Amino acid sequence: MTKFEYRRVISDVHQITEPSFEKLLNDHGAEGWELIASFDRERGGNSKEVFLIFKRNLG
């Protein structure tokens, strides 16, 4: 049976447009992490944070 581990990364919603955000995604990918979900959290009618959920094989 395949086993996985998971990682949650929280980012400010404004960082998505920065080149450093792509670097964050690429760095996780280079370590074997696959982005499987993302969602934002709203506060006071505005999105403030983005949650990224990654997984990778424990193999």
PyMOL commands that set and color helices and strands:
alter all, ss='L'
color gray80, all
select helices_A, chain A and resi 13-17+19-30
alter helices_A, ss='H'
color red, helices_A
select strands_A, chain A and resi 4-12+34-43+46-57
alter strands_A, ss='S'
color yellow, strands_A
deselect
rebuild
show_as cartoon
